[in-house]
Amino acid sequence: MINQEMYELLLRSMNEQLSADEDKKLKLALKVSAELREEQVKLGKVGELLSSRNYGFTAGFRNRVMQAVSDEKKGKVISMDFGRSFTSMFNRIAVTGVAVILLLVISLYISHGSLNVNTITGVDPISEDNLISFLLYEK
């Protein structure tokens, strides 16, 4: 088990200069603890890996970040383009609706074999005989 205080000293030693007393404590702990030495090696490898990376940013990145920080400090609310958001949302819903309607029409065609008005409305065709008897029916 690595001593937390020594581990923190090890981390600090990677980034800054330790005092003479802290440096002595860390060296003594490194001599005694094999786990702490392994951690030192691992942290060294991570440090080398991170330092070998070269990150580049586009022109004006610093100014955009500083402007965003300034706006945040002022409490400025980030504005959204409502028209564009609404159009995007409407397009998604409309495309989905059209797809559902097409699927329903296809399923009606498959189940009934045709696409006449009676099939789409769900009404059974009424023959003239049935219509006359229906109209003459009295309670």
C-alpha distance (Angstrom), angle and dihedral (degrees) to the residues before:
residue distance angle dihedral
M1 . . .
I2 3.80 . .
N3 3.78 117.3 .
Q4 3.81 106.6 -115.5
E5 3.80 93.5 -141.8
M6 3.80 92.2 52.7
Y7 3.79 91.3 46.0
E8 3.80 90.2 53.9
L9 3.81 89.7 48.9
L10 3.80 89.0 51.3
L11 3.80 90.9 51.8
R12 3.80 91.7 47.9
S13 3.79 91.1 48.5
M14 3.80 89.2 59.6
N15 3.82 92.0 58.9
E16 3.79 106.9 26.8
Q17 3.79 144.6 18.9
L18 3.80 114.1 -87.9
S19 3.78 124.3 -142.0
A20 3.81 117.2 -101.4
D21 3.80 92.7 -104.3
E22 3.82 93.2 48.5
D23 3.80 90.9 46.3
K24 3.82 90.8 53.9
K25 3.79 91.6 49.0
L26 3.79 91.5 49.8
K27 3.82 94.1 48.1
L28 3.80 90.8 49.4
A29 3.80 91.4 48.6
L30 3.81 90.3 48.9
K31 3.83 90.4 53.1
V32 3.80 92.0 50.2
S33 3.82 102.3 39.0
A34 3.80 121.7 60.4
E35 3.82 90.4 -174.2
L36 3.79 90.8 57.1
R37 3.82 90.2 50.6
E38 3.82 89.5 51.5
E39 3.80 89.6 51.0
Q40 3.81 89.7 50.2
V41 3.81 90.0 54.0
K42 3.82 92.1 47.1
L43 3.80 92.4 48.3
G44 3.80 89.8 48.1
K45 3.81 90.8 53.7
V46 3.79 91.7 48.4
G47 3.80 90.1 49.0
E48 3.81 91.5 51.1
L49 3.79 91.4 48.2
L50 3.80 92.8 50.3
S51 3.79 93.8 45.2
S52 3.81 91.7 51.0
R53 3.82 91.2 60.4
N54 3.78 117.4 93.3
Y55 3.77 113.7 -158.2
G56 3.77 120.4 -164.5
F57 3.77 128.3 -167.5
T58 3.77 130.8 -158.9
A59 3.76 121.7 -101.7
G60 3.78 113.1 -78.3
F61 3.80 94.5 20.8
R62 3.79 93.2 125.3
N63 3.81 92.1 49.8
R64 3.82 92.4 49.4
V65 3.79 92.2 49.8
M66 3.78 93.0 47.3
Q67 3.82 90.7 47.8
A68 3.81 90.6 51.1
V69 3.82 90.6 49.5
S70 3.78 90.6 48.5
D71 3.81 91.7 49.1
E72 3.79 90.3 48.9
K73 3.81 91.4 52.2
K74 3.79 90.6 50.6
G75 3.80 90.8 50.5
K76 3.77 92.5 -118.7
V77 3.77 111.8 166.5
I78 3.77 116.2 -130.3
S79 3.78 107.3 -116.9
M80 3.76 122.1 -132.0
D81 3.76 126.0 -151.6
F82 3.81 99.0 -119.1
G83 3.79 94.6 -173.3
R84 3.78 93.4 55.7
S85 3.80 92.8 44.6
F86 3.80 91.8 48.6
T87 3.81 92.5 48.1
S88 3.78 91.6 49.7
M89 3.81 91.5 48.6
F90 3.82 92.3 46.1
N91 3.81 92.0 50.4
R92 3.80 91.5 52.2
I93 3.79 92.8 49.2
A94 3.81 93.4 44.1
V95 3.80 93.6 50.6
T96 3.79 90.6 48.3
G97 3.81 91.4 48.7
V98 3.79 92.9 50.5
A99 3.80 90.3 49.3
V100 3.81 91.2 51.9
I101 3.81 92.3 48.6
L102 3.80 90.9 50.5
L103 3.80 91.1 50.3
L104 3.81 90.9 50.7
V105 3.81 92.6 49.3
I106 3.80 90.8 48.8
S107 3.81 91.7 49.2
L108 3.83 90.6 49.7
Y109 3.79 90.7 50.3
I110 3.80 92.1 49.1
S111 3.82 94.6 46.7
H112 3.84 98.6 43.3
G113 3.79 102.2 26.1
S114 3.80 95.3 -128.7
L115 3.78 142.8 49.4
N116 3.77 105.6 -130.7
V117 3.80 126.0 142.2
N118 3.80 93.1 -96.0
T119 3.80 91.6 54.4
I120 3.80 93.8 48.8
T121 3.83 94.6 45.7
G122 3.79 93.6 40.7
V123 3.80 94.2 -125.3
D124 3.78 120.1 139.4
P125 3.80 114.0 -126.0
I126 3.79 112.5 -100.5
S127 3.76 117.7 -141.2
E128 3.79 120.1 -146.1
D129 3.80 92.1 -110.4
N130 3.78 91.9 55.2
L131 3.79 91.9 44.5
I132 3.83 93.4 53.0
S133 3.78 92.7 48.4
F134 3.79 90.3 46.7
L135 3.81 92.5 51.4
L136 3.80 92.9 46.8
Y137 3.79 93.8 49.1
E138 3.78 113.4 115.9
K139 3.73 128.9 -173.8
